[in-house]
């Protein structure tokens, strides 16, 4: 099975300071696809996607409890890089490009029930919405352009607090619409 092969992948091992530990959640029945960047240090340790402060904020943004968020038959979580890339000067290193080129073209077509994709962070946006602006802010501001199929979001990291303060429309306009869309979408999947 493809997920077994992804979870056993060691393609990037020479480039991963903490070794490979692919983290992915997917099921052909999933209606929501969360396309993030790459696991962080805490997620690498637990093996559970978004099992950190970013995940708490993301679940809040989406209006989802842990049980729903981690229900793979409803929510797929497919980051651009499946393994923790290590620490850089100003945060985690970028996701390794091998995951997208090796696995995404095979995995994403199997998620035939996905009705909404959340492209979280610039790397996911460049893959899923390559035409969506030249900056993260431009991509997120254009959220209505691809509604209701795909929405660009900033990373929910606590490090992005300044961005969130500078863009109050994100919480006032985008998040309420997104919560409503997700609730509708996941209620259809029951």
N, CA, C and O atoms as a DFTB+ gen file, in Angstrom:
760 C
 N C O
     1  1       0.838      -1.178       0.000
     2  2       0.000       0.000       0.000
     3  2       0.893       1.254       0.000
     4  3       1.983       1.259       0.572
     5  1       0.408       2.294      -0.644
     6  2       1.186       3.513      -0.806
     7  2       1.534       4.170       0.530
     8  3       2.668       4.611       0.717
     9  1       0.592       4.241       1.450
    10  2       0.890       4.871       2.752
    11  2       1.978       4.105       3.501
    12  3       2.813       4.718       4.166
    13  1       1.979       2.797       3.405
    14  2       3.034       2.003       4.045
    15  2       4.395       2.353       3.448
    16  3       5.384       2.476       4.170
    17  1       4.438       2.513       2.126
    18  2       5.694       2.880       1.460
    19  2       6.146       4.273       1.882
    20  3       7.335       4.496       2.108
    21  1       5.212       5.210       1.990
    22  2       5.564       6.567       2.433
    23  2       6.105       6.531       3.846
    24  3       7.136       7.140       4.132
    25  1       5.422       5.827       4.732
    26  2       5.847       5.775       6.141
    27  2       7.177       5.050       6.333
    28  3       7.841       5.234       7.353
    29  1       7.565       4.233       5.364
    30  2       8.853       3.517       5.431
    31  2       9.946       4.231       4.639
    32  3      11.078       3.751       4.579
    33  1       9.622       5.360       4.039
    34  2      10.569       6.058       3.171
    35  2      11.813       6.531       3.931
    36  3      11.719       7.053       5.042
    37  1      12.969       6.339       3.311
    38  2      14.243       6.828       3.859
    39  2      15.014       7.628       2.804
    40  3      16.221       7.836       2.931
    41  1      14.314       8.065       1.779
    42  2      14.933       8.761       0.646
    43  2      15.816       9.932       1.079
    44  3      16.899      10.130       0.528
    45  1      15.361      10.698       2.052
    46  2      16.082      11.909       2.483
    47  2      16.992      11.680       3.686
    48  3      17.577      12.634       4.198
    49  1      17.123      10.469       4.136
    50  2      17.862      10.174       5.366
    51  2      19.208      10.896       5.471
    52  3      19.529      11.398       6.548
    53  1      20.006      10.970       4.406
    54  2      21.299      11.652       4.535
    55  2      21.177      13.156       4.834
    56  3      22.141      13.778       5.281
    57  1      20.015      13.728       4.591
    58  2      19.816      15.168       4.765
    59  2      19.034      15.522       6.031
    60  3      18.813      16.701       6.307
    61  1      18.619      14.530       6.792
    62  2      17.777      14.765       7.960
    63  2      18.583      14.577       9.242
    64  3      18.959      13.452       9.572
    65  1      18.854      15.659       9.968
    66  2      19.693      15.544      11.159
    67  2      19.109      14.653      12.253
    68  3      19.854      14.146      13.092
    69  1      17.801      14.455      12.260
    70  2      17.175      13.600      13.277
    71  2      16.662      12.289      12.689
    72  3      15.939      11.543      13.350
    73  1      17.039      12.018      11.451
    74  2      16.618      10.790      10.787
    75  2      15.214      10.888      10.228
    76  3      14.468      11.809      10.564
    77  1      14.849       9.934       9.369
    78  2      13.517       9.956       8.782
    79  2      12.449       9.452       9.745
    80  3      12.656       8.480      10.471
    81  1      11.331      10.115       9.739
    82  2      10.118       9.663      10.422
    83  2       8.945      10.313       9.695
    84  3       8.401      11.311      10.168
    85  1       8.553       9.760       8.556
    86  2       7.466      10.351       7.779
    87  2       6.162      10.405       8.582
    88  3       5.745       9.420       9.192
    89  1       5.537      11.571       8.563
    90  2       4.278      11.794       9.267
    91  2       3.234      12.205       8.223
    92  3       3.367      13.235       7.562
    93  1       2.202      11.380       8.093
    94  2       1.146      11.623       7.107
    95  2      -0.135      10.966       7.618
    96  3      -0.100       9.941       8.298
    97  1      -1.254      11.577       7.278
    98  2      -2.569      11.018       7.618
    99  2      -3.417      11.119       6.362
   100  3      -3.655      12.221       5.866
   101  1      -3.875       9.990       5.839
   102  2      -4.649      10.039       4.596
   103  2      -5.554       8.823       4.482
   104  3      -5.236       7.730       4.952
   105  1      -6.682       9.050       3.849
   106  2      -7.654       7.999       3.576
   107  2      -8.455       8.452       2.355
   108  3      -8.790       9.633       2.260
   109  1      -8.772       7.564       1.429
   110  2      -9.514       7.977       0.238
   111  2     -10.865       8.620       0.526
   112  3     -11.411       9.307      -0.339
   113  1     -11.420       8.414       1.729
   114  2     -12.719       8.996       2.082
   115  2     -12.633      10.423       2.602
   116  3     -13.661      11.087       2.741
   117  1     -11.431      10.910       2.893
   118  2     -11.265      12.241       3.498
   119  2     -11.870      13.323       2.614
   120  3     -11.735      13.296       1.391
   121  1     -12.540      14.276       3.256
   122  2     -13.164      15.391       2.541
   123  2     -12.330      16.665       2.631
   124  3     -12.432      17.541       1.772
   125  1     -11.509      16.766       3.667
   126  2     -10.667      17.932       3.908
   127  2      -9.207      17.515       3.807
   128  3      -8.789      16.534       4.422
   129  1      -8.437      18.262       3.030
   130  2      -6.998      18.022       2.906
   131  2      -6.262      19.198       3.514
   132  3      -6.431      20.340       3.086
   133  1      -5.450      18.915       4.506
   134  2      -4.585      19.921       5.107
   135  2      -3.193      19.685       4.546
   136  3      -2.546      18.682       4.845
   137  1      -2.747      20.625       3.729
   138  2      -1.437      20.538       3.091
   139  2      -0.519      21.535       3.781
   140  3      -0.547      22.729       3.482
   141  1       0.288      21.042       4.698
   142  2       1.172      21.910       5.459
   143  2       2.584      21.921       4.914
   144  3       2.831      21.558       3.764
   145  1       3.509      22.347       5.769
   146  2       4.908      22.491       5.374
   147  2       5.667      21.173       5.594
   148  3       5.928      20.421       4.655
   149  1       6.010      20.922       6.859
   150  2       6.732      19.714       7.271
   151  2       6.573      19.600       8.782
   152  3       6.344      20.603       9.457
   153  1       6.691      18.401       9.312
   154  2       6.581      18.252      10.769
   155  2       7.673      19.043      11.490
   156  3       8.784      19.201      10.984
   157  1       7.338      19.524      12.659
   158  2       8.321      20.165      13.522
   159  2       8.955      19.137      14.449
   160  3       8.678      17.941      14.359
   161  1       9.807      19.623      15.334
   162  2      10.539      18.752      16.255
   163  2       9.599      17.925      17.135
   164  3       9.814      16.725      17.309
   165  1       8.552      18.559      17.696
   166  2       7.622      17.836      18.577
   167  2       6.834      16.778      17.815
   168  3       6.605      15.680      18.323
   169  1       6.422      17.109      16.603
   170  2       5.687      16.141      15.784
   171  2       6.612      14.993      15.381
   172  3       6.185      13.840      15.327
   173  1       7.861      15.301      15.102
   174  2       8.835      14.246      14.796
   175  2       8.919      13.269      15.974
   176  3       8.982      12.055      15.778
   177  1       8.920      13.804      17.185
   178  2       9.026      12.947      18.365
   179  2       7.770      12.104      18.580
   180  3       7.867      10.933      18.948
   181  1       6.595      12.688      18.353
   182  2       5.346      11.960      18.631
   183  2       4.861      11.129      17.445
   184  3       4.209      10.102      17.633
   185  1       5.176      11.568      16.218
   186  2       4.665      10.899      15.034
   187  2       3.222      11.254      14.722
   188  3       2.606      10.638      13.852
   189  1       2.674      12.248      15.426
   190  2       1.287      12.673      15.245
   191  2       1.290      14.046      14.587
   192  3       1.891      14.973      15.129
   193  1       0.635      14.213      13.427
   194  2       0.666      15.509      12.749
   195  2       0.033      16.623      13.586
   196  3      -0.989      16.420      14.241
   197  1       0.649      17.784      13.551
   198  2       0.161      18.974      14.262
   199  2      -0.065      18.703      15.748
   200  3      -1.013      19.223      16.337
   201  1       0.789      17.904      16.344
   202  2       0.708      17.576      17.774
   203  2       1.581      18.560      18.556
   204  3       2.511      18.168      19.261
   205  1       1.252      19.859      18.410
   206  2       2.051      20.913      19.028
   207  2       1.201      22.178      19.112
   208  3       0.002      22.139      18.836
   209  1       1.809      23.289      19.487
   210  2       1.073      24.551      19.617
   211  2       0.470      24.992      18.288
   212  3      -0.619      25.566      18.269
   213  1       1.154      24.735      17.185
   214  2       0.606      25.064      15.870
   215  2      -0.678      24.278      15.615
   216  3      -1.635      24.809      15.053
   217  1      -0.693      23.041      16.021
   218  2      -1.884      22.209      15.846
   219  2      -3.055      22.695      16.683
   220  3      -4.201      22.675      16.234
   221  1      -2.764      23.131      17.897
   222  2      -3.839      23.678      18.742
   223  2      -4.467      24.895      18.073
   224  3      -5.690      25.011      18.006
   225  1      -3.627      25.798      17.579
   226  2      -4.140      26.992      16.907
   227  2      -4.889      26.600      15.629
   228  3      -5.951      27.155      15.349
   229  1      -4.358      25.664      14.859
   230  2      -5.016      25.259      13.625
   231  2      -6.391      24.654      13.910
   232  3      -7.363      24.983      13.230
   233  1      -6.480      23.782      14.900
   234  2      -7.775      23.183      15.241
   235  2      -8.764      24.269      15.670
   236  3      -9.951      24.192      15.353
   237  1      -8.279      25.266      16.382
   238  2      -9.133      26.391      16.772
   239  2      -9.595      27.160      15.533
   240  3     -10.780      27.465      15.398
   241  1      -8.673      27.471      14.638
   242  2      -9.029      28.173      13.400
   243  2     -10.121      27.429      12.643
   244  3     -11.044      28.046      12.112
   245  1     -10.019      26.106      12.594
   246  2     -10.926      25.294      11.789
   247  2     -12.204      24.912      12.517
   248  3     -13.150      24.415      11.904
   249  1     -12.233      25.145      13.834
   250  2     -13.401      24.762      14.615
   251  2     -13.531      23.257      14.768
   252  3     -14.643      22.731      14.812
   253  1     -12.401      22.559      14.851
   254  2     -12.405      21.105      14.957
   255  2     -11.846      20.648      16.290
   256  3     -10.862      21.201      16.782
   257  1     -12.476      19.632      16.876
   258  2     -11.901      19.019      18.073
   259  2     -10.853      18.000      17.633
   260  3     -10.751      17.673      16.451
   261  1     -10.081      17.505      18.591
   262  2      -9.000      16.566      18.271
   263  2      -9.514      15.301      17.583
   264  3      -8.899      14.810      16.636
   265  1     -10.644      14.779      18.065
   266  2     -11.166      13.527      17.513
   267  2     -11.502      13.686      16.026
   268  3     -11.185      12.812      15.218
   269  1     -12.132      14.781      15.676
   270  2     -12.485      15.014      14.271
   271  2     -11.236      15.277      13.446
   272  3     -11.082      14.739      12.349
   273  1     -10.342      16.107      13.978
   274  2      -9.113      16.464      13.267
   275  2      -8.279      15.232      12.933
   276  3      -7.690      15.147      11.856
   277  1      -8.232      14.280      13.858
   278  2      -7.419      13.087      13.651
   279  2      -8.205      11.898      13.092
   280  3      -7.710      10.771      13.090
   281  1      -9.416      12.146      12.623
   282  2     -10.211      11.113      11.962
   283  2      -9.785      11.079      10.493
   284  3     -10.236      11.900       9.694
   285  1      -8.931      10.144      10.145
   286  2      -8.363      10.125       8.795
   287  2      -9.408       9.904       7.712
   288  3      -9.168      10.239       6.552
   289  1     -10.555       9.352       8.062
   290  2     -11.621       9.183       7.074
   291  2     -12.294      10.516       6.743
   292  3     -13.065      10.602       5.787
   293  1     -12.006      11.548       7.526
   294  2     -12.589      12.868       7.292
   295  2     -11.538      13.910       6.917
   296  3     -11.784      14.784       6.086
   297  1     -10.354      13.807       7.547
   298  2      -9.308      14.816       7.371
   299  2      -8.003      14.139       6.961
   300  3      -7.485      13.283       7.678
   301  1      -7.480      14.529       5.804
   302  2      -6.158      14.069       5.362
   303  2      -5.153      15.173       5.699
   304  3      -5.437      16.357       5.522
   305  1      -3.989      14.776       6.179
   306  2      -2.922      15.720       6.492
   307  2      -1.688      15.264       5.717
   308  3      -1.046      14.271       6.058
   309  1      -1.379      16.016       4.668
   310  2      -0.295      15.649       3.756
   311  2       0.644      16.845       3.624
   312  3       0.424      17.717       2.783
   313  1       1.689      16.891       4.452
   314  2       2.620      18.015       4.363
   315  2       3.500      17.930       3.116
   316  3       3.624      16.873       2.497
   317  1       4.094      19.039       2.768
   318  2       4.987      19.071       1.601
   319  2       6.215      18.205       1.834
   320  3       6.720      17.573       0.906
   321  1       6.685      18.177       3.046
   322  2       7.768      17.286       3.451
   323  2       7.247      16.420       4.585
   324  3       6.682      16.949       5.543
   325  1       7.418      15.116       4.509
   326  2       6.861      14.219       5.514
   327  2       7.720      14.090       6.771
   328  3       7.241      13.614       7.800
   329  1       8.984      14.512       6.696
   330  2       9.899      14.373       7.823
   331  2      10.371      15.739       8.313
   332  3      10.404      16.708       7.555
   333  1      10.732      15.798       9.583
   334  2      11.267      17.019      10.174
   335  2      12.614      17.331       9.509
   336  3      13.538      16.521       9.574
   337  1      12.725      18.508       8.868
   338  2      13.948      18.830       8.132
   339  2      15.092      19.341       9.004
   340  3      16.221      19.459       8.527
   341  1      14.824      19.645      10.268
   342  2      15.853      20.183      11.156
   343  2      15.685      21.681      11.340
   344  3      14.839      22.319      10.715
   345  1      16.516      22.216      12.214
   346  2      16.439      23.626      12.599
   347  2      17.355      24.472      11.724
   348  3      18.472      24.075      11.392
   349  1      16.853      25.649      11.360
   350  2      17.646      26.624      10.621
   351  2      17.899      27.850      11.477
   352  3      17.640      27.825      12.680
   353  1      18.393      28.911      10.887
   354  2      18.701      30.142      11.636
   355  2      17.459      30.829      12.195
   356  3      17.484      31.354      13.308
   357  1      16.378      30.825      11.426
   358  2      15.184      31.547      11.873
   359  2      13.964      30.637      11.915
   360  3      12.876      31.037      11.500
   361  1      14.133      29.449      12.401
   362  2      13.044      28.471      12.465
   363  2      13.459      27.168      11.802
   364  3      14.637      26.930      11.533
   365  1      12.478      26.343      11.548
   366  2      12.772      25.062      10.911
   367  2      13.214      25.269       9.464
   368  3      12.826      26.233       8.805
   369  1      14.029      24.343       8.996
   370  2      14.456      24.370       7.592
   371  2      13.260      24.110       6.676
   372  3      12.238      23.595       7.130
   373  1      13.374      24.456       5.406
   374  2      12.286      24.176       4.467
   375  2      12.062      22.671       4.325
   376  3      12.966      21.877       4.582
   377  1      10.851      22.285       3.915
   378  2      10.603      20.855       3.676
   379  2      11.508      20.337       2.562
   380  3      11.803      21.054       1.605
   381  1      11.937      19.104       2.693
   382  2      12.744      18.487       1.648
   383  2      11.881      18.354       0.390
   384  3      10.726      17.940       0.487
   385  1      12.412      18.692      -0.777
   386  2      11.604      18.648      -2.010
   387  2      11.318      17.230      -2.519
   388  3      10.415      17.037      -3.333
   389  1      12.068      16.257      -2.052
   390  2      11.896      14.893      -2.556
   391  2      10.498      14.326      -2.275
   392  3       9.976      13.544      -3.070
   393  1       9.897      14.713      -1.158
   394  2       8.575      14.170      -0.817
   395  2       7.543      14.525      -1.875
   396  3       6.817      13.660      -2.367
   397  1       7.486      15.795      -2.217
   398  2       6.478      16.226      -3.187
   399  2       6.703      15.549      -4.537
   400  3       5.760      15.042      -5.143
   401  1       7.929      15.541      -4.999
   402  2       8.179      14.974      -6.326
   403  2       8.046      13.452      -6.336
   404  3       7.671      12.874      -7.356
   405  1       8.343      12.807      -5.233
   406  2       8.274      11.346      -5.174
   407  2       6.888      10.838      -4.816
   408  3       6.420       9.866      -5.409
   409  1       6.215      11.478      -3.855
   410  2       4.992      10.912      -3.294
   411  2       3.696      11.658      -3.615
   412  3       2.660      11.021      -3.804
   413  1       3.730      12.978      -3.681
   414  2       2.477      13.725      -3.825
   415  2       1.729      13.391      -5.116
   416  3       0.504      13.270      -5.108
   417  1       2.437      13.247      -6.194
   418  2       1.780      12.942      -7.479
   419  2       1.107      11.569      -7.477
   420  3       0.227      11.296      -8.293
   421  1       1.528      10.722      -6.563
   422  2       0.907       9.396      -6.439
   423  2      -0.197       9.390      -5.387
   424  3      -1.223       8.733      -5.565
   425  1       0.011      10.118      -4.294
   426  2      -0.945      10.084      -3.180
   427  2      -2.165      10.979      -3.398
   428  3      -3.294      10.538      -3.182
   429  1      -1.960      12.214      -3.818
   430  2      -3.072      13.156      -3.919
   431  2      -4.201      12.682      -4.843
   432  3      -5.366      12.886      -4.502
   433  1      -3.917      12.062      -5.986
   434  2      -5.022      11.578      -6.820
   435  2      -5.868      10.487      -6.151
   436  3      -7.010      10.261      -6.550
   437  1      -5.323       9.822      -5.152
   438  2      -6.085       8.793      -4.435
   439  2      -7.085       9.400      -3.457
   440  3      -7.983       8.709      -2.976
   441  1      -6.931      10.684      -3.163
   442  2      -7.835      11.369      -2.224
   443  2      -8.982      11.990      -3.034
   444  3      -9.126      13.211      -3.098
   445  1      -9.780      11.132      -3.640
   446  2     -10.812      11.567      -4.591
   447  2     -12.004      12.265      -3.951
   448  3     -12.756      12.941      -4.653
   449  1     -12.201      12.125      -2.653
   450  2     -13.348      12.745      -1.983
   451  2     -13.035      14.124      -1.411
   452  3     -13.921      14.782      -0.866
   453  1     -11.794      14.566      -1.529
   454  2     -11.417      15.880      -0.985
   455  2     -12.220      16.964      -1.700
   456  3     -12.260      17.036      -2.929
   457  1     -12.853      17.797      -0.892
   458  2     -13.651      18.909      -1.413
   459  2     -13.058      20.264      -1.046
   460  3     -13.443      21.289      -1.608
   461  1     -12.119      20.264      -0.102
   462  2     -11.467      21.510       0.316
   463  2     -10.022      21.192       0.681
   464  3      -9.748      20.274       1.454
   465  1      -9.107      21.968       0.109
   466  2      -7.686      21.854       0.424
   467  2      -7.249      23.130       1.109
   468  3      -7.516      24.228       0.620
   469  1      -6.578      22.991       2.236
   470  2      -5.997      24.126       2.942
   471  2      -4.498      24.104       2.685
   472  3      -3.795      23.205       3.144
   473  1      -4.015      25.095       1.952
   474  2      -2.586      25.221       1.644
   475  2      -1.972      26.109       2.715
   476  3      -2.093      27.333       2.670
   477  1      -1.317      25.479       3.673
   478  2      -0.800      26.183       4.849
   479  2       0.680      26.487       4.671
   480  3       1.508      25.580       4.588
   481  1       0.997      27.763       4.613
   482  2       2.378      28.197       4.449
   483  2       2.758      28.282       2.980
   484  3       2.088      27.733       2.106
   485  1       3.838      28.979       2.742
   486  2       4.227      29.305       1.376
   487  2       4.585      28.088       0.514
   488  3       4.248      28.051      -0.669
   489  1       5.261      27.100       1.096
   490  2       5.658      25.935       0.303
   491  2       4.429      25.179      -0.205
   492  3       4.389      24.762      -1.363
   493  1       3.437      25.004       0.651
   494  2       2.199      24.336       0.226
   495  2       1.448      25.191      -0.784
   496  3       0.852      24.660      -1.721
   497  1       1.470      26.492      -0.607
   498  2       0.775      27.378      -1.543
   499  2       1.411      27.331      -2.923
   500  3       0.702      27.323      -3.930
   501  1       2.715      27.300      -2.983
   502  2       3.396      27.236      -4.282
   503  2       3.086      25.933      -5.019
   504  3       3.074      25.909      -6.250
   505  1       2.839      24.864      -4.289
   506  2       2.505      23.582      -4.904
   507  2       1.035      23.549      -5.342
   508  3       0.726      23.198      -6.481
   509  1       0.137      23.919      -4.426
   510  2      -1.301      23.787      -4.669
   511  2      -1.926      24.988      -5.372
   512  3      -2.960      24.851      -6.026
   513  1      -1.312      26.161      -5.244
   514  2      -1.827      27.403      -5.838
   515  2      -0.676      28.208      -6.426
   516  3      -0.422      29.323      -5.971
   517  1       0.016      27.687      -7.403
   518  2       1.204      28.392      -7.900
   519  2       0.924      29.786      -8.460
   520  3       1.837      30.606      -8.556
   521  1      -0.319      30.062      -8.827
   522  2      -0.667      31.365      -9.376
   523  2      -1.151      32.353      -8.311
   524  3      -1.513      33.480      -8.649
   525  1      -1.166      31.970      -7.067
   526  2      -1.791      32.763      -6.010
   527  2      -0.864      33.805      -5.386
   528  3      -0.512      33.689      -4.213
   529  1      -0.473      34.797      -6.136
   530  2       0.299      35.901      -5.566
   531  2       1.757      35.587      -5.386
   532  3       2.187      34.435      -5.455
   533  1       2.509      36.643      -5.153
   534  2       3.950      36.475      -4.996
   535  2       4.367      36.370      -3.537
   536  3       5.514      36.030      -3.248
   537  1       3.460      36.654      -2.620
   538  2       3.773      36.544      -1.192
   539  2       2.696      35.729      -0.495
   540  3       1.610      35.517      -1.034
   541  1       3.008      35.287       0.687
   542  2       2.032      34.570       1.502
   543  2       0.814      35.449       1.745
   544  3      -0.319      34.982       1.627
   545  1       1.034      36.703       2.080
   546  2      -0.091      37.603       2.354
   547  2      -0.993      37.744       1.137
   548  3      -2.215      37.699       1.273
   549  1      -0.420      37.912      -0.042
   550  2      -1.235      38.021      -1.255
   551  2      -2.047      36.751      -1.490
   552  3      -3.213      36.818      -1.879
   553  1      -1.440      35.611      -1.257
   554  2      -2.146      34.340      -1.453
   555  2      -3.309      34.206      -0.473
   556  3      -4.400      33.785      -0.858
   557  1      -3.080      34.561       0.791
   558  2      -4.141      34.444       1.793
   559  2      -5.237      35.477       1.532
   560  3      -6.423      35.171       1.657
   561  1      -4.844      36.694       1.170
   562  2      -5.836      37.740       0.872
   563  2      -6.760      37.339      -0.275
   564  3      -7.909      37.780      -0.324
   565  1      -6.285      36.528      -1.177
   566  2      -7.067      36.105      -2.348
   567  2      -7.895      34.852      -2.066
   568  3      -8.212      34.104      -2.991
   569  1      -8.244      34.618      -0.820
   570  2      -8.914      33.376      -0.437
   571  2     -10.225      33.153      -1.172
   572  3     -10.613      32.007      -1.396
   573  1     -10.906      34.207      -1.548
   574  2     -12.189      34.060      -2.253
   575  2     -12.006      33.592      -3.711
   576  3     -12.946      33.085      -4.322
   577  1     -10.821      33.761      -4.249
   578  2     -10.574      33.441      -5.664
   579  2     -10.748      31.951      -5.968
   580  3     -11.171      31.600      -7.069
   581  1     -10.438      31.088      -5.038
   582  2     -10.512      29.648      -5.271
   583  2     -11.552      28.977      -4.381
   584  3     -11.656      27.751      -4.341
   585  1     -12.308      29.785      -3.678
   586  2     -13.358      29.299      -2.780
   587  2     -14.411      28.571      -3.593
   588  3     -14.747      29.067      -4.668
   589  1     -14.945      27.474      -3.191
   590  2     -14.743      26.796      -1.917
   591  2     -13.816      25.589      -2.007
   592  3     -13.864      24.727      -1.129
   593  1     -12.970      25.496      -3.039
   594  2     -12.134      24.308      -3.245
   595  2     -10.781      24.354      -2.543
   596  3     -10.291      23.332      -2.062
   597  1     -10.179      25.543      -2.487
   598  2      -8.838      25.648      -1.902
   599  2      -8.688      27.010      -1.240
   600  3      -9.142      28.031      -1.757
   601  1      -8.039      26.993      -0.083
   602  2      -7.818      28.219       0.675
   603  2      -6.366      28.241       1.146
   604  3      -5.865      27.265       1.704
   605  1      -5.704      29.363       0.913
   606  2      -4.336      29.557       1.412
   607  2      -4.420      30.116       2.833
   608  3      -5.205      31.025       3.104
   609  1      -3.620      29.577       3.719
   610  2      -3.568      30.039       5.112
   611  2      -2.116      30.295       5.508
   612  3      -1.199      29.675       4.970
   613  1      -1.914      31.223       6.462
   614  2      -0.564      31.342       7.021
   615  2      -0.305      30.131       7.906
   616  3      -1.237      29.411       8.264
   617  1       0.927      29.908       8.252
   618  2       1.212      28.820       9.174
   619  2       0.672      29.203      10.544
   620  3       0.815      30.354      10.957
   621  1       0.054      28.265      11.260
   622  2      -0.513      28.587      12.572
   623  2       0.514      28.668      13.702
   624  3       0.138      28.665      14.874
   625  1       1.762      28.739      13.376
   626  2       2.824      28.805      14.381
   627  2       2.664      30.020      15.285
   628  3       2.267      31.088      14.818
   629  1       2.965      29.873      16.565
   630  2       2.973      31.041      17.457
   631  2       3.928      32.134      16.974
   632  3       3.787      33.295      17.356
   633  1       4.896      31.764      16.139
   634  2       5.836      32.757      15.599
   635  2       5.152      33.729      14.635
   636  3       5.721      34.770      14.310
   637  1       3.948      33.407      14.178
   638  2       3.235      34.258      13.235
   639  2       2.248      35.216      13.905
   640  3       1.362      35.760      13.247
   641  1       2.402      35.415      15.188
   642  2       1.510      36.316      15.926
   643  2       1.522      37.723      15.335
   644  3       0.466      38.349      15.244
   645  1       2.661      38.229      14.937
   646  2       2.748      39.583      14.371
   647  2       1.964      39.664      13.059
   648  3       1.279      40.657      12.815
   649  1       2.055      38.635      12.212
   650  2       1.300      38.634      10.956
   651  2      -0.196      38.695      11.253
   652  3      -0.930      39.460      10.628
   653  1      -0.636      37.893      12.201
   654  2      -2.062      37.852      12.543
   655  2      -2.547      39.208      13.063
   656  3      -3.662      39.625      12.751
   657  1      -1.727      39.890      13.846
   658  2      -2.104      41.212      14.359
   659  2      -2.177      42.250      13.241
   660  3      -3.025      43.141      13.275
   661  1      -1.297      42.138      12.257
   662  2      -1.294      43.092      11.142
   663  2      -2.427      42.860      10.148
   664  3      -2.726      43.737       9.338
   665  1      -3.058      41.693      10.202
   666  2      -4.100      41.332       9.239
   667  2      -5.371      40.873       9.973
   668  3      -5.720      39.694       9.929
   669  1      -6.058      41.803      10.643
   670  2      -7.240      41.423      11.431
   671  2      -8.380      40.840      10.587
   672  3      -9.235      40.135      11.124
   673  1      -8.409      41.118       9.290
   674  2      -9.431      40.556       8.408
   675  2      -9.375      39.029       8.377
   676  3     -10.381      38.370       8.112
   677  1      -8.182      38.468       8.652
   678  2      -8.036      37.016       8.632
   679  2      -8.983      36.373       9.645
   680  3      -9.729      35.454       9.308
   681  1      -8.948      36.863      10.893
   682  2      -9.820      36.312      11.939
   683  2     -11.262      36.783      11.790
   684  3     -12.193      36.053      12.129
   685  1     -11.449      37.994      11.286
   686  2     -12.795      38.563      11.208
   687  2     -13.593      38.055      10.013
   688  3     -14.812      37.910      10.108
   689  1     -12.929      37.780       8.885
   690  2     -13.638      37.402       7.660
   691  2     -13.374      35.966       7.214
   692  3     -14.305      35.187       7.013
   693  1     -12.096      35.627       7.062
   694  2     -11.758      34.323       6.509
   695  2     -12.113      33.187       7.467
   696  3     -12.763      32.226       7.056
   697  1     -11.706      33.272       8.722
   698  2     -11.915      32.144       9.634
   699  2     -13.384      31.794       9.850
   700  3     -13.713      30.608       9.848
   701  1     -14.283      32.759      10.036
   702  2     -15.697      32.362      10.182
   703  2     -16.239      31.637       8.948
   704  3     -16.959      30.647       9.079
   705  1     -15.898      32.122       7.760
   706  2     -16.339      31.461       6.527
   707  2     -15.733      30.067       6.420
   708  3     -16.409      29.126       6.004
   709  1     -14.473      29.931       6.791
   710  2     -13.793      28.642       6.723
   711  2     -14.408      27.644       7.698
   712  3     -14.647      26.492       7.336
   713  1     -14.666      28.073       8.929
   714  2     -15.296      27.177       9.911
   715  2     -16.649      26.679       9.410
   716  3     -16.975      25.499       9.542
   717  1     -17.424      27.581       8.841
   718  2     -18.741      27.205       8.321
   719  2     -18.613      26.198       7.185
   720  3     -19.351      25.215       7.137
   721  1     -17.683      26.441       6.278
   722  2     -17.465      25.531       5.142
   723  2     -17.022      24.153       5.626
   724  3     -17.501      23.136       5.124
   725  1     -16.117      24.112       6.591
   726  2     -15.621      22.835       7.103
   727  2     -16.717      22.082       7.826
   728  3     -16.855      20.874       7.637
   729  1     -17.504      22.764       8.651
   730  2     -18.605      22.103       9.357
   731  2     -19.589      21.492       8.361
   732  3     -20.040      20.361       8.541
   733  1     -19.916      22.236       7.322
   734  2     -20.826      21.739       6.283
   735  2     -20.224      20.534       5.568
   736  3     -20.897      19.522       5.369
   737  1     -18.987      20.644       5.193
   738  2     -18.278      19.611       4.454
   739  2     -18.181      18.309       5.253
   740  3     -18.446      17.229       4.726
   741  1     -17.803      18.420       6.516
   742  2     -17.625      17.217       7.334
   743  2     -18.952      16.620       7.782
   744  3     -19.024      15.420       8.046
   745  1     -19.996      17.423       7.871
   746  2     -21.300      16.863       8.212
   747  2     -21.834      16.036       7.050
   748  3     -22.554      15.060       7.264
   749  1     -21.490      16.415       5.825
   750  2     -21.875      15.639       4.639
   751  2     -21.188      14.272       4.634
   752  3     -21.725      13.305       4.095
   753  1     -19.995      14.199       5.239
   754  2     -19.197      12.972       5.208
   755  2     -19.660      11.953       6.236
   756  3     -19.231      10.800       6.195
   757  1     -20.517      12.352       7.146
   758  2     -20.964      11.414       8.206
   759  2     -21.885      10.346       7.677
   760  3     -22.340       9.491       8.437
